[in-house]
Amino acid sequence: MAKLKTNRAAAKRFKFTKSGKVKRSSAFARHILTKKTPKQKRGLRGTSILAEQDEKEIKKLLPYGGK
């Protein structure tokens, strides 16, 4: 069977944890930051875990990433 291609756009946006969950960064943190409060901007820092409902789609795009 032929090797599967990794979707490069998804590879740049998502990473996998050791247990196979998908990590993602927050949206709305790139520009138009002047009208956002410091508390709001702090909350957008870092990463969070992707919802289980969306995980299946991302794992199709990244066949060699997670378990």
N, C-alpha and C positions, 0 to 999 in steps of 0.2 A: 504494500500500500504506500502511496506517495506521502511525503511529509506535508503537514498542514502549515499554511502561512499564518503568521501572527499579524493581527491588525495593528499597525504601527501607531495609529492615533490613540488606540486604547492602551497600548503598552506605555505610552508617555503619561497617561492619566491615572492608571491604576497599578497598585502593587499588591502582592499577596502576603498574608501573615503566615507563620509557620503552620498554623492549624488549617490553612486553606481559605480563610475568609478574605474578602477583598477590601483593601484600604483605599480611601479617596480623599482628595483635598476639598475644602469648602469652595463653593461658588460665591460670587459677589465680592471678592476680595482684591480685584485687580485695579479697578479705576473708579472714578467718582467717589472717592473716599472722604472728601471734605464734608459731605452732608451726613456721613455716618458717625455715630458717637464712638468714643474710644472703647466703651464696653462692647459695642457691636463688633468693632474691628478685632478686639481681643478674642471674641468668640469665634471668629472666622479663621483664626490661626490654627495650625496643626492639621491633623488628619482625623477622619472618623471611619467607621466601618460601614460598608455599603449594605443596604437592606437586602435581606434574603431573597426577596422577589426579583431583584435586579441582578443578583449574583449569577444566575444561570446564563443570562445573555452575555455577560462579560467573560465568563469562563469559555464560552464558544469562541469569542474573539481572541482569547489568549490561551490557546490549547496547551502550551507547555509551562504555564505559570504556576497554577495551584494544584492541589491534590485532586 
